[in-house]
């Protein structure tokens, strides 16, 4: 059997689980009982962990010292962030209602014992109802802290990626400015390409546009404000159990009942003024602490909804940063390939000039050698360029 505490109505619904029943099947039954659609149901364990839809419904029931019969699963409606009731206290039994209507009525001691026993049970029940609801609020806080931990992790990734993009953009701007300066210097006597120059200037403009992706200041401010809000909620006195007054009233009711038990039952009568006073004070105390509890719970759920709304925005910002990062790296690689292409052209032209120079020297030396007669001494011919001055001598 699984016990579900509906935090929107402060009522408990219990279900007998079938063997191997899926969580979706259980949620359909919960929807039928509570009116909360399966899509809006959030089922939390005491630890703040949300139930896993891939696992069977038996995950709601744990084996432990307390036993399955006292374990609660807390149901929240995701479509609501304000839980304001009204939350009616548990109903009085007929005999307790009888003494509440007229506390001065005299009843015989044996009958009074039975009535007061039910009255004590009622007072204890009010305190336990509050304790369960407080535990539900505690589960909501732990769930919020899990969401917040995920938010901080994503925020850190976003800040890190933004800083890396900023550093790459600074490097890119410095390197492309240097390349443009050096390129302009050599245009007069070297290689020029208007198309490539235009492409490089477009790269510089595109890199400036990429800088918009690194601007995550507005998201950072929202996350920091939310973090401060969560810390304040954790420090709030309403984040701690407020049932001390109810516990003391519970003890007073038990003591009154013990005193009544020691009285002899022989034809004695007594009224219920003191016990009714405790009942009224307990109901008033529960009303007060529940109002504070649900006010605090609404703030917790409001913070959680803000995180849920922020997470997609951070995802978008991260994707934009990654796209800008890839774009900058592609532009850097493209420009470097073009620089190496320029170098290849320059080397090719230099090599061509060398070949032309060599061929010129080669064609000049061959006729000279044929024109000049060999000396009888067998010495080598004079330098071909010196013979070009008077070729007719040959």
C-alpha positions in Angstrom: 0.0 0.0 0.0 1.3 3.4 -0.9 0.2 6.6 0.9 0.2 9.8 -1.2 -0.1 13.2 0.6 -1.7 15.6 -1.7 0.1 18.9 -0.9 -2.6 21.0 -2.7 -5.4 19.7 -0.5 -3.5 18.4 2.6 -5.3 15.1 2.3 -3.9 11.6 2.1 -5.0 9.1 -0.5 -3.8 5.5 -0.3 -3.6 2.8 -3.1 -3.1 -0.9 -3.1 -0.3 -1.6 -5.5 -0.7 -4.5 -8.0 2.4 -6.6 -8.6 4.7 -5.0 -11.3 2.3 -2.1 -11.7 3.8 0.8 -13.7 4.2 4.3 -12.3 2.0 5.6 -15.2 -0.8 3.2 -14.1 -0.6 4.6 -10.5 -0.6 8.1 -11.8 -3.8 7.5 -13.7 -5.4 6.3 -10.5 -4.0 9.4 -8.6 -5.6 11.6 -11.4 -8.9 9.9 -10.9 -8.8 10.5 -7.1 -7.3 14.0 -7.0 -8.1 15.6 -10.3 -4.5 16.4 -11.0 -3.6 15.3 -14.5 -0.7 12.9 -14.9 1.3 15.5 -16.8 1.1 18.0 -13.9 1.8 15.4 -11.2 5.2 15.7 -9.4 5.7 12.8 -7.0 8.6 13.4 -4.5 10.1 11.1 -2.0 11.2 12.5 1.4 14.7 13.0 0.1 13.3 15.4 -2.6 14.0 12.9 -5.4 11.3 12.7 -8.1 9.9 9.3 -8.9 11.4 7.7 -12.0 8.8 6.9 -14.7 11.0 4.1 -16.0 10.7 2.1 -12.7 7.7 0.3 -11.4 5.3 1.9 -8.9 6.8 -0.1 -6.1 9.6 2.5 -5.8 7.0 4.4 -3.7 7.3 1.9 -1.0 10.6 1.4 0.9 11.8 -1.3 3.2 13.1 0.1 6.5 12.8 0.4 10.2 9.7 2.5 10.1 7.9 0.1 7.8 5.9 0.7 4.7 2.7 1.8 6.5 4.2 5.2 7.7 6.0 6.2 4.6 4.7 9.0 2.5 5.0 10.1 -1.1 4.3 13.8 -1.6 2.2 14.9 -4.5 2.6 18.4 -6.1 0.7 20.0 -8.9 3.2 21.5 -11.4 0.6 23.8 -12.8 0.4 25.7 -9.5 3.0 27.6 -7.6 0.8 29.2 -5.0 -0.8 26.8 -2.4 -3.2 28.9 -0.3 -5.9 26.4 0.7 -8.3 26.6 2.4 -7.0 23.6 4.4 -9.7 22.4 6.8 -8.5 20.7 10.0 -9.5 17.0 10.4 -13.1 16.6 11.5 -14.1 16.0 15.1 -15.8 12.8 16.1 -19.4 13.1 17.4 -18.5 12.7 21.0 -15.6 15.2 20.9 -17.8 17.6 19.0 -20.4 17.2 21.8 -18.1 18.5 24.5 -16.7 21.2 22.3 -20.2 22.6 21.8 -20.8 22.7 25.5 -17.6 22.3 27.6 -19.4 22.8 30.9 -21.7 19.7 30.5 -21.2 17.2 33.3 -20.5 13.7 32.3 -19.8 10.6 34.4 -16.1 9.7 34.8 -16.2 6.4 32.8 -17.9 8.1 29.9 -15.6 11.2 30.2 -12.5 8.9 29.9 -13.7 7.6 26.5 -14.5 11.1 25.3 -11.2 12.5 26.5 -9.3 9.6 25.0 -10.8 10.6 21.6 -10.0 14.2 22.3 -6.3 13.3 23.0 -6.2 11.3 19.8 -7.6 14.3 17.9 -5.0 16.7 19.3 -2.2 14.2 18.5 -3.7 13.8 15.0 -3.5 17.6 14.4 0.1 17.7 15.3 0.9 14.7 13.1 -1.0 16.3 10.2 1.3 19.3 10.5 4.4 17.1 10.8 3.5 15.3 7.5 2.9 18.6 5.7 6.1 20.0 7.0 7.9 16.9 5.7 6.3 17.6 2.3 7.6 21.2 2.5 11.0 19.7 3.4 10.9 17.4 0.3 10.0 20.5 -1.8 13.1 22.3 -0.4 15.4 19.4 -1.1 14.0 19.1 -4.7 14.6 22.9 -5.1 18.2 22.5 -3.9 18.7 19.7 -6.5 17.4 21.9 -9.3 19.6 24.7 -8.0 22.7 22.5 -8.0 21.9 21.6 -11.6 21.4 25.3 -12.4 24.8 26.2 -10.8 26.5 23.5 -12.8 25.0 24.8 -16.1 25.8 28.4 -15.1 29.5 27.4 -14.5 29.6 25.7 -17.9 28.1 28.8 -19.5 30.5 31.2 -17.8 33.5 29.0 -18.7 32.4 28.7 -22.3 31.8 32.5 -22.5 35.3 33.3 -21.1 36.9 30.9 -23.6 35.0 32.5 -26.4 36.0 36.0 -25.2 39.7 34.9 -25.2 39.5 33.4 -28.6 37.8 36.5 -30.0 40.5 38.7 -28.6 43.2 36.5 -30.1 41.3 36.4 -33.4 41.0 40.2 -33.6 44.6 40.8 -32.8 45.9 38.3 -35.3 43.6 39.4 -38.1 44.6 43.1 -37.5 48.3 42.1 -37.8 47.6 40.0 -40.9 45.7 42.9 -42.6 48.6 45.3 -41.7 51.2 43.0 -43.1 49.1 42.2 -46.2 48.7 46.0 -46.9 52.5 46.5 -46.5 53.3 43.9 -49.2 50.5 44.7 -51.7 52.7 47.3 -53.5 55.5 44.8 -54.4 54.0 41.4 -53.6 50.8 39.6 -54.1 47.3 41.2 -54.0 43.8 39.8 -54.0 40.8 42.1 -53.6 38.5 39.1 -53.1 40.6 37.8 -50.2 41.0 41.2 -48.6 37.3 41.7 -48.6 36.8 38.2 -47.1 39.2 39.0 -44.3 37.4 42.3 -43.5 34.1 40.4 -43.5 35.6 37.9 -41.1 36.5 40.8 -38.7 32.9 42.1 -38.8 31.5 38.6 -38.3 33.8 38.1 -35.3 32.4 41.3 -33.8 28.9 39.9 -34.2 30.0 36.7 -32.5 30.9 38.8 -29.4 27.2 39.1 -28.7 27.1 35.4 -27.8 29.5 36.0 -24.9 27.2 38.5 -23.3 25.5 36.5 -20.6 25.3 39.3 -18.0 21.5 39.3 -17.9 21.4 35.6 -17.2 24.1 35.8 -14.7 22.3 38.5 -12.8 19.0 36.4 -12.7 20.8 33.4 -11.5 22.6 35.3 -8.7 19.4 36.9 -7.6 17.7 33.5 -7.5 20.6 32.1 -5.6 20.2 34.9 -3.0 16.5 34.2 -2.8 17.1 30.5 -2.2 19.6 31.2 0.6 17.1 33.5 2.3 14.4 30.8 2.1 16.8 28.3 3.7 17.5 30.8 6.5 13.8 31.6 7.1 12.4 30.4 10.4 9.5 28.9 8.4 12.0 26.5 6.9 12.3 24.9 10.4 9.6 22.9 12.2 7.1 25.3 14.0 5.2 22.6 16.0 6.6 23.4 19.5 3.3 24.9 20.7 1.3 22.0 19.3 3.7 19.5 21.0 3.3 21.2 24.4 -0.5 21.2 24.0 -0.4 17.5 23.1 1.5 16.8 26.3 -1.0 18.8 28.3 -3.8 16.9 26.8 -2.1 13.6 27.7 -1.4 14.8 31.3 -5.1 15.8 31.7 -6.2 12.4 30.5 -3.8 10.7 33.0 -5.2 12.8 35.8 -8.7 11.8 34.9 -7.7 8.1 34.8 -6.6 8.2 38.4 -9.9 9.6 39.6 -12.3 7.0 41.1 -15.3 6.2 38.8 -17.8 6.0 41.7 -20.7 8.2 40.7 -18.4 11.2 40.0 -19.1 13.8 37.3 -16.9 16.4 35.7 -16.9 18.9 32.9 -14.5 19.2 29.9 -13.5 22.9 30.1 -9.8 22.3 30.3 -9.7 19.7 27.6 -11.8 21.8 25.2 -9.5 24.7 25.8 -6.6 22.6 24.7 -8.5 21.4 21.6 -9.3 25.0 20.6 -5.8 26.2 21.2 -4.4 23.3 19.1 -6.7 24.0 16.2 -5.8 27.7 16.3 -2.0 26.9 16.5 -2.4 24.5 13.5 -4.2 27.2 11.5 -1.3 29.6 12.1 1.6 27.3 11.4 -0.1 25.9 8.3 -0.6 29.4 6.9 3.1 30.1 7.4 4.0 26.6 6.0 2.1 27.0 2.8 3.3 30.6 2.4 6.8 29.4 2.6 6.1 26.4 0.3 4.6 28.7 -2.3 7.9 30.7 -2.3 9.9 27.5 -2.7 7.7 26.4 -5.7 8.0 29.9 -7.2 11.8 29.7 -7.0 11.7 26.2 -8.5 9.6 27.5 -11.4 12.0 30.3 -12.1 14.8 27.7 -12.3 12.7 25.6 -14.7 12.2 28.7 -16.9 15.8 29.6 -16.8 17.3 26.3 -17.8 16.2 26.5 -21.5 17.5 30.0 -21.7 20.9 28.8 -20.5 20.8 26.0 -23.0 20.2 28.5 -25.8 23.0 30.7 -24.5 25.4 27.7 -24.4 24.4 26.7 -27.9 25.0 30.3 -29.2 28.4 30.4 -27.5 29.4 27.0 -29.1 28.2 28.1 -32.5 30.1 31.4 -32.2 33.2 29.5 -31.0 33.0 27.1 -34.0 32.6 30.0 -36.3 35.6 31.9 -35.0 37.8 28.7 -35.2 36.6 28.0 -38.8 37.4 31.6 -39.8 40.8 31.4 -38.1 41.6 28.1 -40.0 40.3 29.5 -43.3 42.5 32.6 -43.0 45.6 30.5 -42.1 45.0 28.3 -45.1 44.8 31.4 -47.3 48.1 32.7 -45.8 49.7 29.4 -46.6 48.2 29.6 -50.1 49.8 33.1 -50.5 53.1 31.7 -49.4 52.8 28.9 -51.9 52.1 31.4 -54.7 55.0 33.5 -53.6 57.3 30.5 -53.5 56.1 29.4 -56.9 56.8 32.9 -58.4 60.2 33.0 -56.7 61.0 29.6 -58.1 59.8 30.7 -61.6 62.1 33.7 -61.5 65.0 31.5 -60.5 64.3 29.2 -63.4 64.0 32.1 -65.9 67.3 33.5 -64.6 69.0 30.1 -64.8 67.8 29.5 -68.3 68.9 32.9 -69.4 72.4 32.2 -68.1 72.3 28.8 -69.8 71.4 30.1 -73.2 74.0 32.9 -73.1 76.9 30.5 -72.3 76.2 27.9 -75.0 76.8 30.0 -78.1 79.8 31.7 -76.5 81.5 28.4 -76.0 81.0 27.5 -79.6 82.1 30.8 -80.9 85.3 31.0 -79.0 88.2 28.8 -80.2 89.9 26.4 -77.9 93.3 27.6 -76.8 96.2 25.4 -77.6 97.3 25.4 -74.0 94.1 23.5 -73.1 92.9 26.1 -70.6 89.2 26.6 -70.0 87.3 29.3 -72.0 86.9 32.8 -70.5 83.6 33.7 -68.6 80.8 33.6 -71.2 79.4 37.1 -70.0 82.9 38.7 -70.8 82.7 37.4 -74.3 79.2 38.8 -74.9 80.7 42.3 -75.2 82.1 41.5 -78.7 80.5 38.5 -80.2 81.7 39.4 -83.7 85.2 38.5 -82.6 84.3 34.9 -82.8 
